[in-house]
């Protein structure tokens, strides 16, 4: 009945620190997004941040899958970002020739940071944008997703730590014009890191608490059994009195 909770429990903590100091100051990112009305030749990923990184058309560890008979594209990418404020965005900026009417309507299947945590009873915003659907938006609109990334640590009973990141998100859409008057939409993911770390720690239940729990279960069982026995006895006595009354 309480076998899982009787063996160990989980402690949640908040503290200020960078938990993954061995990461080299980087965060792994996994992005999976579909643009059903934009050809794969036009789709690109650009990355820039406050450390001076400015990369247009990132292609390493990425894949483009044609959709809708080649009229659309699903972009899947694995890349890393520095632990400083910055952004990455899906756009046509890296295309050789710019389309006259780029359509940035999209569906985000996955946006996750760090290691994937597959732990029961730990629910968090690890893929907060998963399932975001902007297919009904203005085709020429740019989309801004403002992310606050929260470091998250999970430590199991053996002391092994896994590092992931949750995030909160706010979004807006607007039509942006270039200096030439052209509309060049993009899907922006602007991020900043929270100084607060969330930590989940597994701890074993003290033996005395286990014994107390077992005693409480046994005591409750006997109490319920006593109530049932009393009800049966009372009903039996009442039935006997009814039968005696009929006989007299």
KELUM-945389 format. One record per residue: residue in three letters; x, y, z of N, C-alpha, C in turn. Coordinates in steps of 0.1 Angstrom, whole numbers, padded with zeros to 4 digits, always signed. Atoms other than C-alpha are relative to their C-alpha. Layout:
N
ALAXYZXYZXYZ...
This chain:
248
UNK+0008-0012+0000+0000+0000+0000+0008+0013+0000UNK-0008-0012-0001+0027+0025+0010+0015-0005-0002UNK-0013+0006+0001+0057+0003+0000+0010+0010-0006UNK-0009-0010+0006+0072+0030-0023+0004+0011+0010UNK-0003-0011-0009+0069+0058+0002+0007-0004+0013UNK-0006+0004-0013+0080+0037+0031+0015-0003-0002UNK-0014+0003+0003+0114+0029+0014+0008+0013+0000UNK-0007-0012+0000+0125+0064+0006-0010+0012-0002UNK+0007-0012+0003+0113+0100+0003+0008+0010-0007UNK-0008-0010+0008+0123+0130-0017-0001+0014+0007UNK-0001-0014-0006+0135+0164-0004+0002+0010-0011UNK-0001-0010+0010+0131+0195-0025+0008+0012+0006UNK-0007-0012-0005+0156+0224-0021+0002+0010-0010UNK-0003-0011+0009+0163+0258-0036+0013+0006+0006UNK-0012-0007-0004+0197+0274-0035+0007+0007-0012UNK-0006-0008+0010+0219+0298-0054+0014-0005-0003UNK-0013+0005+0004+0248+0282-0073-0002-0006-0014UNK+0000+0007+0013+0258+0267-0106+0003-0015+0003UNK-0002+0014-0005+0253+0229-0099+0009-0008-0009UNK-0008+0008+0009+0270+0216-0130+0013+0007-0005UNK-0013-0007+0003+0305+0231-0128+0009-0007-0010UNK-0008+0008+0010+0319+0204-0151-0005+0001-0014UNK+0006-0001+0014+0298+0214-0181+0008+0009-0009UNK-0008-0009+0008+0324+0239-0193-0008+0013-0004UNK+0008-0012+0003+0299+0267-0191-0010-0001-0011UNK+0009+0002+0011+0276+0252-0216-0012-0008+0004UNK+0013+0008-0002+0240+0238-0218-0004-0006-0013UNK+0004+0007+0012+0229+0212-0242-0015+0003-0003UNK+0014-0003+0004+0197+0220-0262-0005-0010-0010UNK+0006+0009+0009+0173+0198-0280-0012+0007-0006UNK+0011-0007+0006+0149+0214-0305-0006-0008-0011UNK+0007+0007+0011+0123+0198-0327-0013+0009-0004UNK+0010-0009+0004+0100+0221-0347-0004-0002-0014UNK+0005+0002+0014+0078+0218-0378-0005+0014-0005UNK+0005-0011+0008+0071+0246-0403-0006-0005-0012UNK+0006+0007+0011+0046+0231-0426-0001+0008-0013UNK+0001-0008+0012+0047+0260-0451+0013+0007-0004UNK-0013-0006+0003+0084+0267-0454+0009-0011-0005UNK-0008+0010+0006+0107+0248-0477+0013-0002+0008UNK-0012+0003-0008+0137+0231-0460+0012+0007-0005UNK-0012-0008+0005+0162+0250-0482+0000+0013+0006UNK+0001-0014-0006+0150+0282-0465+0002+0000+0015UNK+0000+0001-0015+0151+0269-0429+0014+0000+0005UNK-0013+0000-0006+0181+0277-0408-0001+0003+0015UNK+0000-0003-0014+0191+0280-0371+0012+0009+0002UNK-0010-0009-0003+0211+0310-0359+0001+0001+0015UNK-0002+0000-0015+0227+0313-0324+0009+0012+0003UNK-0009-0011-0004+0241+0344-0307-0002+0003+0015UNK+0001-0003-0015+0248+0355-0271+0009+0012+0004UNK-0008-0011-0005+0265+0381-0249+0015-0002+0001UNK-0014+0003+0000+0298+0364-0251+0006+0003-0014UNK-0005-0003+0014+0301+0374-0288-0002-0010-0010UNK+0003+0011+0010+0289+0342-0304-0010+0005-0010UNK+0010-0004+0011+0271+0349-0337+0002-0010-0011UNK-0001+0011+0010+0265+0318-0358-0013+0000-0008UNK+0012+0000+0009+0242+0319-0388+0000-0013-0008UNK+0001+0012+0007+0230+0287-0403+0007-0012+0006UNK-0006+0011-0007+0241+0262-0376-0006-0013-0006UNK+0004+0013+0006+0240+0227-0392+0005-0012+0008UNK-0005+0012-0007+0260+0204-0368-0010-0006+0008UNK+0010+0008-0008+0239+0176-0353-0014+0005-0002UNK+0014-0004+0003+0208+0189-0371-0005-0008-0012UNK+0006+0007+0011+0184+0174-0396-0012+0007-0004UNK+0013-0006+0006+0157+0187-0419-0007-0011-0007UNK+0009+0010+0006+0128+0165-0429-0011+0007-0007UNK+0010-0007+0008+0106+0176-0458-0014-0005+0005UNK+0014+0003-0003+0068+0178-0450-0008+0005-0012UNK+0009-0005+0010+0038+0183-0472+0005+0000-0014UNK-0005+0002+0014+0054+0170-0504+0011+0010-0003UNK-0011-0010+0002+0084+0193-0499-0003+0014+0003UNK+0003-0014-0002+0065+0224-0492+0002+0005+0015UNK-0003-0004-0014+0072+0223-0454+0012-0007+0005UNK-0013+0006-0006+0100+0212-0431-0001-0002+0015UNK-0001+0002-0015+0106+0197-0397+0015+0001+0003UNK-0014-0002-0004+0139+0209-0381+0002-0007+0013UNK-0004+0007-0012+0155+0187-0355+0015+0003+0003UNK-0014-0003-0003+0187+0199-0338+0005-0002+0014UNK-0007+0001-0013+0211+0192-0309+0012+0009-0001UNK-0011-0009+0000+0234+0220-0300+0002+0005+0014UNK-0003-0005-0014+0249+0238-0270+0000+0015+0000UNK-0001-0014-0002+0246+0273-0257+0008+0004+0012UNK-0008-0004-0011+0268+0293-0233-0010+0004+0011UNK+0008-0004-0011+0255+0300-0198+0000+0015+0002UNK+0001-0015+0000+0250+0337-0206-0013+0003-0007UNK+0012-0004+0008+0219+0356-0219+0003+0000-0015UNK-0001+0000+0014+0214+0351-0256-0013-0005-0007UNK+0011+0005+0007+0191+0337-0282+0004-0010-0011UNK-0001+0008+0013+0187+0311-0310-0013+0002-0007UNK+0012-0002+0007+0162+0315-0337+0000-0008-0013UNK+0002+0006+0013+0148+0297-0367-0005+0010-0009UNK+0003-0011+0009+0147+0319-0397+0005-0004-0014UNK-0005+0001+0013+0155+0323-0434+0013+0007-0002UNK-0012-0009+0001+0186+0344-0427+0012-0007-0007UNK-0011+0007+0006+0210+0317-0438-0002-0004-0015UNK+0003+0005+0013+0192+0310-0471+0007+0009-0011UNK-0007-0007+0011+0210+0319-0504-0009+0011-0006UNK+0009-0010+0005+0179+0337-0517-0012+0001+0009UNK+0011-0002-0009+0152+0352-0495-0013-0001-0007UNK+0013+0001+0006+0116+0342-0501-0008+0013+0001UNK+0008-0013+0000+0091+0370-0509-0010-0001+0011UNK+0010+0001-0011+0065+0357-0484+0003-0012+0009UNK-0003+0011-0009+0081+0334-0458-0011-0002+0010UNK+0011+0004-0009+0055+0316-0437+0006-0007+0013UNK-0006+0005-0012+0066+0311-0401-0010-0006+0010UNK+0009+0008-0008+0035+0293-0388+0007-0013+0004UNK-0008+0011-0004+0048+0264-0368-0006-0008+0012UNK+0003+0008-0011+0044+0236-0342+0013-0004+0007UNK-0012+0004-0007+0070+0231-0315-0003-0014+0007UNK+0002+0013-0006+0073+0194-0306+0008-0002+0013UNK-0009+0001-0012+0102+0197-0282+0010+0011+0001UNK-0011-0009-0003+0124+0223-0266+0004-0004+0014UNK-0005+0004-0013+0145+0209-0237+0014+0003+0001UNK-0014-0004-0003+0177+0218-0220+0006-0011+0010UNK-0007+0009-0009+0203+0195-0204-0005-0015-0001UNK+0003+0014+0000+0199+0158-0195-0015-0002+0003UNK+0014+0004-0002+0165+0142-0197-0002-0008+0013UNK+0002+0007-0013+0152+0132-0163-0012-0009-0001UNK+0011+0009+0000+0131+0101-0163-0002-0006+0014UNK+0002+0004-0014+0121+0099-0127-0015+0001+0004UNK+0014+0000-0004+0087+0090-0113-0002+0011+0010UNK+0005-0009-0010+0068+0116-0093+0008+0013+0000UNK-0007-0013+0002+0091+0145-0105-0006+0007-0012UNK+0007-0007+0011+0069+0168-0126+0005+0014+0000UNK-0005-0013+0001+0083+0200-0139-0001+0005-0014UNK+0001-0006+0013+0085+0224-0169+0012-0003-0008UNK-0012+0003+0008+0113+0205-0187-0002+0001-0015UNK+0003-0002+0014+0095+0208-0220-0012+0009-0001UNK+0012-0009-0001+0072+0237-0214-0006+0004-0013UNK+0005-0004+0013+0069+0246-0251-0005-0012-0009UNK+0004+0012+0007+0062+0210-0262-0015+0001-0003UNK+0014-0001+0004+0029+0211-0282-0005+0014-0004UNK+0004-0013+0003+0029+0248-0288-0004+0001-0015UNK+0005+0000+0014+0008+0254-0320-0003+0014-0004UNK+0002-0014+0005+0010+0286-0340-0004-0001-0015UNK+0004+0002+0014-0005+0273-0372-0011+0010-0005UNK+0010-0010+0003-0033+0299-0370+0005+0014+0001UNK-0006-0013-0001-0010+0328-0366+0001+0007-0013UNK-0004-0007+0013-0002+0355-0392+0012-0006-0006UNK-0012+0007+0007+0021+0338-0417+0012+0008+0000UNK-0012-0008+0001+0044+0368-0418+0004+0005+0014UNK-0004-0005-0014+0046+0373-0380+0012-0007+0005UNK-0011+0005-0007+0077+0369-0360-0005-0004+0014UNK+0004+0005-0013+0074+0350-0327+0012+0001+0010UNK-0010-0001-0011+0093+0358-0295-0004-0009+0011UNK+0002+0008-0012+0096+0331-0268+0010+0005+0010UNK-0009-0005-0010+0111+0346-0237+0001-0010+0011UNK-0002+0012-0009+0126+0318-0215+0009+0004+0012UNK-0008-0001-0012+0139+0319-0180+0004-0015+0004UNK-0005+0014-0002+0160+0287-0176+0004-0002+0015UNK-0002+0003-0014+0161+0272-0141+0009-0013+0001UNK-0008+0012-0002+0190+0247-0133-0007-0010+0010UNK+0007+0011-0008+0176+0214-0118+0010-0012+0002UNK-0008+0011-0003+0195+0187-0101-0008-0011+0007UNK+0006+0011-0006+0183+0152-0092+0011-0009+0006UNK-0010+0009-0006+0204+0131-0067-0007-0012+0006UNK+0007+0012-0004+0194+0095-0062+0006-0005+0013UNK-0004+0005-0013+0200+0073-0031+0015-0003+0000UNK-0014+0003+0001+0235+0064-0044+0009+0012-0001UNK-0007-0012+0000+0245+0100-0045+0003+0005-0015UNK-0002-0004+0014+0246+0101-0084-0009+0012-0003UNK+0008-0012+0004+0235+0135-0097-0002+0001-0015UNK+0003-0003+0014+0218+0143-0130-0004+0014-0001UNK+0002-0014+0001+0216+0178-0143-0009+0003-0012UNK+0009-0004+0011+0187+0192-0163-0004+0015+0003UNK+0005-0014-0001+0169+0225-0167-0015+0001-0003UNK+0014-0004+0003+0133+0236-0164+0000+0014-0005UNK+0001-0014+0005+0121+0268-0179-0014+0005+0000UNK+0012-0007+0002+0093+0293-0178+0000+0007-0013UNK+0000-0006+0014+0081+0310-0210-0011+0010-0001UNK+0010-0010+0004+0063+0341-0221+0002+0002-0015UNK-0002-0001+0015+0056+0348-0258-0008+0011-0006UNK+0007-0011+0007+0045+0375-0282+0002-0002-0015UNK-0002+0000+0015+0041+0378-0320-0003+0014-0006UNK+0001-0013+0006+0045+0408-0342+0006-0001-0014UNK-0006+0000+0014+0054+0418-0378+0012+0010+0000UNK-0013-0007-0001+0090+0430-0381+0004+0004-0015UNK-0005-0005+0014+0103+0451-0411+0015+0002+0001UNK-0014-0002+0001+0139+0452-0422+0003+0015-0004UNK-0003-0014+0003+0157+0485-0430-0004+0003-0015UNK+0004-0002+0014+0147+0480-0467-0015+0000-0001UNK+0015+0000+0000+0110+0477-0457-0005-0014-0002UNK+0005+0014+0002+0108+0439-0463-0003-0006+0014UNK+0003+0008-0012+0092+0416-0438+0008-0012+0000UNK-0008+0012-0001+0116+0390-0426-0003-0006+0014UNK+0004+0006-0013+0099+0369-0398+0010-0010+0004UNK-0009+0010-0006+0117+0346-0375-0007-0005+0013UNK+0005+0005-0012+0110+0324-0345+0011+0000+0010UNK-0011-0003-0009+0131+0337-0316-0002-0007+0014UNK+0000+0005-0013+0140+0319-0284+0010+0008+0008UNK-0009-0009-0007+0155+0345-0261+0001-0005+0015UNK-0001+0007-0012+0169+0330-0229+0009+0008+0010UNK-0008-0004-0011+0183+0340-0195+0000-0010+0010UNK+0000+0010-0010+0194+0319-0166-0004+0005+0013UNK+0004-0003-0013+0179+0319-0132+0012-0003+0009UNK-0011+0004-0009+0204+0321-0103-0004-0010+0010UNK+0005+0009-0010+0182+0298-0083+0000-0014-0006UNK+0000+0014+0004+0188+0260-0086-0010-0008+0008UNK+0009+0009-0007+0161+0234-0078+0007-0013+0001UNK-0007+0013-0002+0174+0202-0063-0010-0010+0007UNK+0008+0011-0005+0155+0169-0057+0010-0010+0005UNK-0010+0010-0006+0173+0145-0033-0008-0012+0006UNK+0006+0012-0005+0162+0109-0026+0007-0003+0014UNK-0006+0004-0013+0167+0099+0011-0008-0012+0005UNK+0006+0012-0006+0160+0067+0029-0008+0004+0012UNK+0008-0002-0011+0132+0066+0054+0007-0006+0013UNK-0005+0005-0012+0145+0063+0090-0007-0013+0004UNK+0006+0012-0004+0139+0028+0104-0012+0001+0009UNK+0011-0002-0010+0118+0041+0133-0013+0005-0007UNK+0012-0004+0007+0095+0058+0108-0007-0011-0008UNK+0006+0012+0007+0091+0026+0088-0008-0009+0010UNK+0007+0008-0011+0082+0007+0121-0013+0007+0004UNK+0012-0008-0004+0058+0035+0130-0011-0001-0010UNK+0010+0001+0011+0041+0033+0096-0006-0014+0000UNK+0005+0014+0000+0038-0005+0098-0010-0002+0012UNK+0009+0001-0011+0023-0002+0133-0013+0007-0002UNK+0013-0007+0003-0002+0024+0121-0009-0008-0009UNK+0007+0008+0009-0012+0001+0093-0007-0011+0007UNK+0006+0011-0007-0017-0028+0116-0011+0004+0009UNK+0010-0005-0010-0035-0007+0142-0013+0004-0007UNK+0012-0004+0008-0058+0007+0115-0008-0012-0005UNK+0006+0012+0005-0065-0028+0102-0008-0006+0011UNK+0008+0006-0011-0075-0041+0137-0012+0009+0004UNK+0011-0009-0003-0096-0010+0143-0012-0002-0010UNK+0010+0002+0010-0115-0015+0110-0007-0014+0003UNK+0006+0013-0003-0119-0052+0118-0009+0000+0012UNK+0008-0001-0012-0132-0044+0153-0014+0007-0003UNK+0013-0006+0004-0158-0020+0138-0009-0009-0008UNK+0009+0010+0008-0170-0046+0113-0005-0010+0009UNK+0005+0010-0009-0172-0072+0140-0011+0005+0009UNK+0011-0006-0008-0192-0049+0162-0013+0002-0007UNK+0012-0002+0008-0216-0041+0134-0007-0013-0002UNK+0006+0013+0002-0221-0078+0127-0006-0005+0012UNK+0005+0004-0013-0226-0086+0164-0013+0007+0003UNK+0012-0008-0003-0251-0058+0168-0012-0004-0009UNK+0010+0004+0010-0270-0068+0136-0006-0014+0004UNK+0005+0013-0004-0271-0104+0148-0009+0000+0012UNK+0009-0001-0012-0285-0095+0182-0014+0006-0003UNK+0012-0006+0004-0311-0073+0166-0009-0010-0007UNK+0008+0011+0008-0322-0102+0143-0005-0010+0010UNK+0005+0009-0010-0324-0125+0173-0012+0005+0007UNK+0011-0006-0007-0347-0101+0191-0013+0000-0008UNK+0012+0000+0009-0369-0098+0160-0006-0014+0000UNK+0005+0014+0001-0372-0136+0158-0007-0004+0013UNK+0006+0003-0013-0380-0139+0195-0014+0007+0001UNK+0013-0008-0001-0407-0112+0192-0010-0007-0009UNK+0010+0007+0009-0423-0131+0163-0006-0013+0007UNK+0004+0012-0006-0424-0163+0183-0009+0002+0011UNK+0009-0002-0011-0440-0148+0213-0013+0007-0004
